[in-house]
């Protein structure tokens, strides 16, 4: 049997790369077909990669922490317990050719090479170098970036988070020879010379002191991704938050009445989450300009209504599985999707495509006993809804016999939105419409 090339598998429609987080087999180890060889991570989902055949792991072509493009050879598997001299030479040749190709195709920006390894010893992946080339990021700028990857490596998220705050400091000035003479004559003394714009200030995190009794804990990979994404979102979008309070008494009483029979018939627990998602999907159809993304000066109006639901994990981190085409599902379908995705999210069994493609996000802060929140937009979306805890409160009701005070169930809804494209009128009206759908829930509804 000839040597087999093990390929980085495709993990989803929009997934172009993955990070090797752990090799479970060493070179020379015997591997059975479908036995796990390594663990990889794409965005927030970890998964195992099995061997396509039985054999011997002859060569691992990448190290732990390396970011590898989908379809690239990551290992070579042979059928002999010990690689023959010819095989060893062949493997070394493959590695040498790969290194030569990478070196020969070093990316350049403004005639400056973006090399695989800098003079200071920093490594830059092909993806990071490609982004640097396309965005005109110089080698000096890359060197100045504080990477969040292994050993301080600059990751894709690091360079993408840097770009919006980069300003024009890296743009080279035009040669003097190309400037008309009238523009380079000394200004008259009576004229004011325009001040040269100062380079944009780079925001640096504060210096944190550590005392003897403090404990230092390194962020895990998911927490680093979340941190980068949240900081990026606040830099990209001017956030505004609106609030409404909704009387959801009819909804609460209806759920209490039907949840037992619903669980017996559908073998699913009926929570409030699918009901919230249903109301949001209806409101989005009424206000489609909330279901958009911003690309520079262009607004992309999404055709599909894909609603993400922020889900807390046992580790304390957060993940957002997406219910696609939520407006096309009935309450039973939404309930099954919610329970399935949230259940698999908590045990780390989500697929990469199941956390991508969302067009709107819901965060249930009421799960933690909070009455309201001001969530951060999940980019590239433009709005996110937080639903608070449902509490009993006294309320004044109008009746044919006059006003009365009654105990009702209330909850706060808060909407954070991108003020570049969603103004107060749109954001406030959309949020009020969600509240109206929940308040007017049909207490006699059959499921």
Residue pairs with C-beta under 8 A, 6 or more apart in sequence:
1 53
1 55
1 78
1 79
3 58
3 76
3 77
3 78
3 79
3 87
3 90
4 52
4 53
4 55
4 76
4 77
4 78
5 73
5 75
5 76
6 37
6 49
6 51
6 52
6 73
6 74
6 75
6 76
6 77
7 71
7 72
7 73
7 74
8 18
8 40
8 49
8 68
8 69
8 70
8 71
8 72
8 73
8 74
9 49
9 70
10 70
10 71
11 18
11 40
11 42
11 45
11 47
11 70
11 351
11 352
12 42
12 351
12 352
12 353
12 356
13 353
13 356
14 353
14 356
14 357
15 42
15 43
15 70
15 352
15 353
15 356
16 69
16 70
16 127
17 42
17 67
17 68
17 69
17 70
17 127
17 156
18 40
18 41
18 42
18 67
18 68
18 70
19 40
19 41
19 42
19 65
19 66
19 67
19 68
19 221
20 38
20 39
20 40
20 62
20 63
20 64
20 65
20 66
20 68
20 74
21 39
21 40
21 41
21 46
21 64
21 65
21 221
22 38
22 39
22 64
23 37
23 38
23 60
23 64
24 36
24 37
24 38
24 39
24 48
25 31
25 35
25 36
25 37
25 38
25 57
26 57
26 60
27 57
27 58
27 59
27 60
28 56
28 57
28 58
28 82
29 56
29 57
30 55
30 56
30 81
31 37
31 51
31 54
31 55
31 56
31 57
31 77
32 51
32 54
33 50
33 51
33 52
33 53
33 54
34 50
34 51
35 50
35 51
36 48
36 49
36 50
36 51
37 49
37 50
37 51
37 57
37 75
38 48
38 49
38 74
38 75
39 46
39 47
39 48
39 49
40 46
40 47
40 48
40 49
40 68
41 47
41 221
42 352
43 225
43 352
43 355
43 356
44 222
44 225
44 319
44 355
45 348
45 350
45 351
45 352
45 355
46 348
47 352
49 74
51 77
52 77
53 77
54 79
55 77
55 78
55 79
56 77
56 78
56 79
56 80
56 81
56 82
56 83
57 75
57 76
57 77
58 75
58 76
58 77
58 78
58 83
58 87
58 91
59 75
59 76
59 91
59 94
59 95
60 74
60 75
61 73
61 74
61 75
61 76
61 94
61 95
61 98
62 68
62 74
64 150
65 149
65 150
65 151
65 153
66 125
67 125
67 127
67 128
67 155
67 156
68 74
69 126
69 127
73 94
76 91
76 94
78 87
80 87
83 91
102 116
102 126
103 116
106 113
106 114
106 115
106 116
106 129
107 113
107 114
107 129
107 130
107 132
107 133
108 114
108 133
109 132
109 133
109 136
109 137
109 138
109 139
110 136
110 138
110 172
112 138
112 139
113 139
114 124
114 129
114 132
114 133
114 137
114 139
114 142
115 124
115 139
116 123
116 124
116 129
117 123
117 124
118 124
118 139
118 142
118 143
120 143
122 142
122 143
122 147
122 152
122 153
122 154
123 153
124 132
124 142
124 153
124 154
125 153
125 155
125 156
127 156
128 142
128 154
128 155
128 156
128 158
128 159
131 137
131 156
131 159
131 160
132 138
132 141
132 142
132 159
135 159
135 163
135 166
136 170
136 171
137 159
137 162
137 163
137 166
137 170
138 170
141 162
141 166
141 170
142 154
142 159
145 154
145 158
145 159
145 162
146 152
146 158
147 153
147 154
147 155
147 158
148 155
148 157
148 158
148 224
148 228
149 155
149 158
157 225
157 228
157 229
157 232
158 228
160 232
161 228
161 231
161 232
161 235
164 232
164 235
164 236
165 200
165 202
165 203
165 235
166 200
167 199
167 200
168 200
169 199
169 200
176 184
187 193
210 216
219 227
220 315
220 317
222 315
222 317
222 319
223 317
226 317
226 318
229 378
229 379
230 376
232 379
233 376
233 377
233 378
233 379
234 376
236 379
237 377
237 379
237 382
237 418
237 419
237 420
238 418
238 419
238 420
239 374
239 376
239 377
239 416
239 417
239 418
239 419
240 416
240 417
240 419
240 422
240 424
240 427
241 374
241 414
241 415
241 416
241 417
242 414
242 415
242 417
242 424
242 427
242 428
242 431
243 372
243 412
243 413
243 414
243 415
243 431
244 412
244 413
244 431
244 432
244 434
244 435
245 410
245 411
245 412
245 413
245 435
246 410
246 411
246 412
246 413
246 435
246 438
246 439
247 395
247 408
247 409
247 410
247 439
248 390
248 409
248 410
248 411
248 438
248 439
248 441
249 408
249 409
250 439
250 440
250 441
250 442
250 443
251 272
251 275
251 409
251 438
251 441
251 443
252 390
252 409
253 443
254 441
254 442
254 443
254 444
254 445
255 270
255 272
255 275
258 270
258 447
259 269
259 270
262 268
262 270
262 335
262 447
263 269
263 270
266 332
266 335
266 336
268 332
268 335
268 336
268 339
269 335
269 339
270 335
270 447
271 335
271 338
271 339
272 364
272 387
272 390
273 309
273 338
273 342
273 362
273 364
274 331
274 334
274 335
274 337
274 338
275 331
275 438
275 441
276 362
276 364
276 385
276 387
276 438
277 307
277 309
277 323
277 326
277 334
277 338
277 362
278 326
278 331
278 334
278 437
279 434
279 437
279 438
280 307
280 326
280 360
280 362
280 385
280 434
281 305
281 307
281 326
281 327
282 327
282 433
282 437
283 290
283 430
283 433
283 434
283 437
284 290
284 291
284 305
284 327
284 360
284 430
285 305
285 327
286 430
286 433
287 426
287 429
287 430
287 433
288 301
289 299
289 301
289 421
289 422
289 426
290 360
290 382
290 383
290 417
290 422
290 426
290 427
290 430
291 301
291 302
291 305
291 359
291 360
292 299
292 300
292 301
292 302
292 359
292 382
292 421
293 299
293 300
293 302
293 359
293 380
293 381
293 382
294 300
294 380
294 382
294 418
294 420
294 421
295 380
299 421
302 359
304 324
304 325
304 357
304 359
305 325
305 326
305 327
305 359
305 360
306 322
306 323
306 324
306 325
306 326
306 357
306 358
306 359
306 360
307 322
307 323
307 326
307 358
307 359
307 360
307 361
307 362
308 320
308 321
308 322
308 323
308 355
308 358
308 360
308 361
308 362
308 378
309 320
309 321
309 323
309 338
309 341
309 342
309 361
309 362
309 363
309 364
310 318
310 319
310 320
310 361
310 362
310 363
310 364
310 375
310 378
311 318
311 319
311 320
311 321
311 341
311 342
311 345
311 346
312 318
312 367
313 319
313 345
313 346
314 346
319 345
319 350
319 355
320 355
320 358
320 361
320 378
321 341
321 342
321 344
321 345
321 350
321 354
321 355
322 341
322 354
322 355
322 356
322 357
322 358
323 329
323 334
323 337
323 338
323 341
324 357
326 334
329 337
331 447
332 447
341 350
341 354
344 350
358 378
358 381
359 381
360 381
360 383
360 384
360 385
361 375
361 377
361 378
361 381
361 384
361 385
362 384
362 385
362 386
362 387
363 373
363 375
363 384
363 385
363 386
363 387
364 386
364 387
365 372
365 373
365 375
365 386
365 387
365 388
365 389
366 387
366 388
366 389
366 390
366 411
369 389
370 388
370 389
371 388
371 389
371 391
371 411
371 412
372 386
372 388
372 412
372 414
373 386
373 388
373 414
374 386
374 414
374 416
375 384
375 385
375 386
375 414
375 416
376 384
376 416
377 383
377 384
377 416
377 417
377 418
378 384
382 417
382 418
382 420
382 421
382 422
383 415
383 416
383 417
383 418
383 422
383 427
383 430
384 415
384 416
384 417
385 413
385 414
385 415
385 431
385 434
386 413
386 414
386 415
386 416
387 411
387 412
387 413
388 411
388 412
388 413
388 414
389 411
390 409
390 410
390 411
391 409
391 410
391 411
392 407
392 408
392 409
392 410
393 407
393 408
393 409
393 410
394 405
394 406
394 407
394 408
395 405
395 406
395 407
395 408
395 410
396 403
396 404
396 405
397 403
397 404
397 405
397 406
397 408
411 438
413 431
413 434
413 435
413 438
414 431
415 427
415 430
415 431
415 434
417 426
417 427
